[in-house]
Amino acid sequence: MYRIAVVGDYDSIYGFAAVGLDICPVKDREETLRRLKQLAEDGYGIIYITEKAAEELGSGLDEYLERRLPAVIQIPGVSGNTGAGVEGVKKTVEQAVGSDILFGGVGE
């Protein structure tokens, strides 16, 4: 069974520990890259990352987004939200069902 981790600033992720997810608080780009690499190598299946942390990684995140595992999913944090998390989920659903689920699609 795959494990799930959450990466980002402590204030944004500490609540995830209450539901049994592994939390990985990070403070800067280098620490985030190290932690992401470590989690991927340790066999995590899903890694949630705050939008702010993902934005700081820039192209450093691309390698992980192209992989099947671990699935890296952006989530909003307490600050620095960009909407990238919602956009990423929307794109994935569009690829899966072939339609934009929020703004029309098949059957309209």
BAROSE-618770 format. One record per residue: residue in one letter; x, y, z of N, C-alpha, C, O, CB in turn. Coordinates in steps of 0.2 Angstrom, whole numbers, plus 5000, padded with zeros to 4 digits. Glycine has a CB too. Layout:
N
AXYZXYZXYZXYZXYZ;...
//
This chain:
108
M500449945000500050005000500450065000500950075004499550005006;Y500350114996500750174995500550225001500050225004500550214989;R501050265003500950315008500850375005500950384999501550315013;I500550425009500350495007500750545011500750535017499650505007;A501050595008501450645011501150715009500850725004502150645010;V501250765013501050835012501650875013501950875018500450855016;V501850915008502450955008502251035008501851045004502950945003;G502551075012502351145012502551175018502851145023501651155010;D502351235019502551275025502051245031501551215030502351355025;Y502351245037502051205043501351235044500951185045502451225049;D501251295044500551315045500051295040499451285042500551395045;S500251275034499751255029499651175030499151155027499951265022;I500151145033500051065032499951035039499850975039500651045029;Y500051065044500051025051499450985052499450935055500251075056;G498851015050498250985051498150915047497750875049497651025048;F498550905042498550835039498750785043498550725042498950845032;A499150795048499450745052498850715056498850655058499950775057;A498350745057497750725061497350675058497050625061497250785063;V497450665051497050615047497550565045497450525040496750645041;G498150565048498650505046499150515041499450465039498250445045;L499150575038499650585032500250605035500350645041499350645027;D500850595032501450615034501550685032501550705026502050565031;I501750725036501850795035502650815034503050785038501550845040;C502850855029503550875028503550945028503550975022503750835022;P503650985033503651055033504351075030504851045031503651085040;V504351125025504951145022504951225022504451255023504951125015;K505551255022505651325022505851355016505751415015506051345028;D506251325012506451355006506551305000506351245001507251385007;R506751334994506751294988507151224989506951174987506951334982;E507751234991508251184991507951124996507951064994508851204994;E507651145002507351095006506751055003506750995004507151125013;T506351094999505851064996506051014991505750964990505351124993;L506551034987506750984982507050924985506950864983507351024978;R507450934990507750874994507150824997507250764996508150895000;R506650855000506150825003505750784997505550724998505650865007;L505550814992505250784986505550724983505250674982505050844981;K506250734982506650684980506650624985506550564983507350704979;Q506750634991506750584996506050544996506050484997506850615003;L505550584996504850554996504750504990504450454991504350604997;A504950534984504850494978505350424979505050374977505150534972;E505950434981506350374982506050324987506250264987507050394984;D505750354992505450304998504850274996504550245000505350355004;G504550284990504050244988503350274989502850244990504050174990;Y503250344991502650374992502250374985502550384980502750444994;G501550354986501150354980500850424978500750434973500650304981;I500750464984500450524983500850574987500950564993499650534984;I500950634984501350684987500850754986500850774980502050694985;Y500550774991500250844991500750894992501150884997499650844995;I500750954988501251004989500851074989500451074984501851004984;T500951114993500651174993500751214987501351214984500751224999;E500351254984500451294978501051344979501451344974499851334977;K501151364985501751414986502351374985502851404982501651444993;A502451314988503051274988503151254981503751254978502951214993;A502651234977502651214970502951274966503351264961502051184968;E502651334967502851394963503551404964503951424959502451454965;E503851394970504551414972504951364968505551384966504651404979;L504751304967505151254964505251264956505751244953504851184964;G504751294953504751314946504851254942504451204943505251364945;S505251254938505451194933505651134937505651074934505851214928;G505851144943506151084947505551034949505750974950506451104953;L504951054948504351014949504150974943503850924944503751054952;D504350994937504150964931504350894931503950854928504451004925;E504950874933505150804933504650754936504450704934505850794936;Y504350784942503850744946503150744943502850694944503850764953;L502950794940502350804937502250754931501750734929502150874935;E502850734927502850694922502750624923502650574919503450704917;R502950604930502950534932502250514934501750554935503450524938;R502150444933501550414935501450414943500950424946501450344932;L502050394946502150384953502750414955503250404952502050314955;P502750454960502150474964501750524961502050564957502350504971;A501150524962500650574960500750644964500750634970499850554960;V500950694961501150754964500550804963500450824957501750794962;I500150824968499550864968499650924972499750924978498950824970;Q499550984968499551044972498951064975498351044973499751104967;I498951084981498451104986498551174988499051204989498351054992;P497951214990498051284992498351274999498251225003497351314992;G498751325001498951335008498651395011498151425009499751345008;V498951415017498651475020498751535017498451585018498851475028;S499251535013499451605009499851585003500051525002499951645013;G499851624998500151614992499851574987500151534983500851584993;N499151574987498751524983498751554976498651614975498051514986;T498851514971498851534964498351514960498251534954499551524961;G497951464962497451434958497751374954497351334951497151484954;A498351364955498651304951498451234953498351194949499451304952;G498251224959497951164961497351144958497251094955497851164969;V496851194958496251184955496351174947496051124944495751244956;E496751214944496951204937497251134935497051104930497351264935;G497651114939497951044938497450994939497450944934498551034943;V496950994943496450944944496050944938495850894935496050954951;K495851004936495451014930495750984924495350954920495251094929;K496350994923496750974917496650894917496550864912497450994917;T496850864923496850794923496150764922496150714918497050774931;V495650794924494950774923494750774916494450734913494450804927;E494950834913494850844906495150784901494950764897495150914903;Q495850774903496150714900495750654901495750614896496850714902;A495550644907495250574908494550564905494350514902495150564916;V494150624905493450614902493350654895492850644892492950644907;G493850684893493850724887493350784887493150804881493550674882;S493250814892492850874892492950914898493250884904492050844893;D492850974898492951024903492351014908491751034906492951094901;I492450994914491850974918491551044922491051034924492050934924;L491951094922491651154925491351204920490851234922492251194928;F491551204914491251254909490951224903491151244897491751304908;G490551174903490251144898490651084895491151054898490251194892;G490351054890490650994887490150954884489750974880490950954893;V490250884884489850844881489050844883488950854889490050764882;G488650844878487950844880487650914880487050924882487850814886;E487950974879487651034880487351054873487051114873488151084881;
//
